[in-house]
Amino acid sequence: MYIAQAFNVLHNWWRYVVGIIIIFIAVVLGQIPFTVAVFMKAYKDGDGFDNLDESTMMSLLEPNLNLFLMLLSFAVGLVGLFIVVKTIHKQSITHLTTSRPKIDWKRFWFIFILWGLLSSGFIILDYVLSPSDYVINFNLAPFLILCVIAIILVPLQTSFEEYLFRGYLMQGLGVIFKNKWLPLITTSVVFGLLHIANPEVDKLGNVIMIYYIGTGLFLGIMTLMDDGMELALGFHAANNLFTALLVTADWTAFQTHSILKDMSDPTEMGFTEIFMPVFIVFPILLFILSKKYNWNNWKDKLFGRVEDPRIENYKITE
């Protein structure tokens, strides 16, 4: 039902192509301040521009400024996506978000609080079990600034990714190909591959893609089973926000004035950090959510056809 409701708005395939181009342009425009700031800092420091790889660019600026400028591009991208949805598809944001009459914020806050507590608990537990892998990074003034930036902009960043992949592309591919499995798999793989430039991939290797693609698949399953994006929006926001505030490392995309700094060797990471979330934690969460929200008919909701409700209604009327 979530995907099928896109049949009720302007859904020609070319509209999605034009929409993606406009969204891409918006993201590029949003990246200009970050790029200018990095090049100006490199020029001022006399480092030159030849060795400005992804990792170097993220470490040149003061962490709070770096985070703000990084997240700004996602905020601009989100505005661009909403403009595309409203103007090109004549679709409401509520209609893009959920099949319910209005956005169910109780769902958002339930998974936000649940995953915020669980993810924070995992970090604290790891700190207790392996204190030598961490140093206290807390500094009140920069941390308070971080809180303001993160609380405002991280949800915009995660919302952009969710509205793009679990919303816009999920519905677009669904109404074009008229099935659910292709949008689910495609959006999950593309979501994962877009993280391939992250510094984590250089340190951990391509095995980390299992985590990124697995996370995309988990978010996509939640969206299809729940007929809406509220749970995916809440989970993603909590995941990035609590991580940004609690722990950072020199080799991650988010380098912040967090409470802790992870000093462990990333090349030694394996089952706990990569495989356990995808193959143990996420399935348990799906089970909990399925019981809470009475999910059923998994096969049809994940692999069934997407039928045009206008045709079905016509047949019934006829």
Residue pairs with C-beta under 8 A, 6 or more apart in sequence:
1 99
1 227
2 98
2 99
2 170
2 171
2 223
2 224
2 227
2 228
3 170
3 171
3 174
3 175
3 180
3 183
3 224
3 306
4 174
4 175
4 306
4 307
4 308
4 309
5 95
5 99
5 171
5 309
6 89
6 91
6 171
6 172
6 174
6 175
7 175
7 308
7 309
7 310
8 95
8 309
8 310
9 89
9 90
9 91
9 95
10 88
10 89
10 90
10 91
11 89
11 171
11 172
11 175
11 176
13 172
13 176
15 88
15 89
16 168
16 169
16 172
16 176
18 84
18 88
19 81
19 84
19 85
19 88
19 89
19 168
19 172
22 80
22 83
22 84
22 88
23 77
23 80
23 81
23 84
23 164
23 168
25 80
26 76
26 77
26 79
26 80
26 81
26 83
27 73
27 74
27 76
27 77
27 80
28 73
29 76
30 72
30 73
30 74
30 75
30 76
30 77
31 73
33 69
33 72
34 66
34 69
34 70
34 72
34 73
37 61
37 65
37 69
38 52
38 57
38 60
38 61
39 49
39 52
41 60
41 61
42 48
42 49
42 52
42 60
43 49
45 60
47 60
54 197
54 198
54 199
55 199
55 202
55 251
58 66
58 70
58 199
58 253
58 255
59 66
59 250
59 255
60 66
61 69
63 142
63 146
63 248
63 255
63 256
63 257
64 142
64 145
64 146
64 149
64 256
64 257
66 255
67 146
67 149
67 150
67 153
67 244
67 254
67 255
67 256
68 149
68 153
71 149
71 153
71 154
71 156
71 157
72 153
74 153
74 156
74 157
74 160
74 161
75 153
75 156
75 157
75 160
77 160
77 164
78 156
78 159
78 160
78 163
81 160
81 163
81 164
81 168
82 93
82 163
84 168
85 91
85 93
85 96
85 168
86 92
86 93
94 101
94 102
94 103
96 163
96 167
96 168
96 171
96 229
97 103
97 163
97 167
97 228
97 229
97 230
97 233
98 104
98 227
98 228
98 229
98 230
99 227
99 228
100 227
100 228
103 228
103 230
104 228
104 230
105 230
107 226
107 228
107 230
107 231
107 234
107 293
108 230
108 231
108 233
108 234
109 234
110 231
110 234
110 292
111 230
111 231
111 234
111 235
111 238
111 289
112 234
112 235
112 237
112 238
113 238
114 238
114 285
115 234
115 235
115 238
115 239
115 285
116 238
116 241
116 242
118 281
119 238
119 239
119 242
119 243
120 242
120 246
123 242
123 243
123 246
123 247
123 260
126 133
126 272
127 133
127 134
127 260
130 264
133 262
133 263
133 264
134 247
134 260
134 261
134 262
134 263
134 264
135 260
135 261
135 263
136 259
136 260
136 261
137 248
137 257
137 258
137 259
137 260
137 261
138 258
138 259
138 260
139 257
142 257
143 245
143 257
143 258
143 259
145 257
146 244
146 245
146 256
146 257
146 258
147 245
150 241
150 244
150 245
150 256
151 241
154 237
154 240
154 241
154 244
155 237
155 241
157 240
158 233
158 236
158 237
158 239
158 240
158 241
159 233
159 236
159 237
161 191
161 236
162 219
162 229
162 232
162 233
162 236
163 229
165 187
165 188
165 190
165 191
165 216
165 219
165 220
166 187
166 219
166 220
166 223
166 229
166 232
167 229
169 183
169 186
169 187
169 190
170 183
170 184
170 187
170 220
170 223
170 224
171 183
172 183
173 182
173 183
173 186
173 187
174 180
174 182
174 183
174 306
175 306
175 308
177 183
177 306
178 305
178 306
178 307
179 303
179 304
179 305
179 306
180 224
180 301
180 302
180 303
180 304
180 305
180 306
181 302
181 303
183 220
184 217
184 220
184 221
184 224
184 302
185 217
187 216
187 220
188 213
188 216
188 217
188 219
188 220
189 213
189 216
190 216
191 212
191 213
191 215
191 216
191 219
192 209
192 212
192 213
192 214
192 215
192 216
193 209
193 212
193 213
195 201
195 209
195 212
196 209
198 252
198 253
199 251
199 252
199 253
200 208
200 251
200 252
200 253
200 266
201 208
201 209
202 251
203 251
203 266
203 267
204 266
204 267
204 269
204 274
207 274
208 274
210 274
210 275
210 278
211 273
211 274
211 277
211 278
214 277
214 278
214 279
214 282
215 277
215 278
215 282
218 278
218 282
218 285
218 286
219 232
219 235
219 236
220 232
221 286
221 302
222 231
222 232
222 235
222 286
222 289
223 229
223 231
223 232
224 301
224 302
225 286
225 289
225 290
225 295
225 298
225 301
225 302
226 289
226 293
226 295
231 289
240 254
243 254
244 254
244 256
244 258
245 256
245 258
245 259
246 258
246 259
246 260
247 258
247 259
247 260
247 261
247 262
248 254
248 255
248 256
248 257
248 258
248 260
248 261
248 262
249 255
249 261
249 262
249 263
249 266
251 266
289 295
295 301
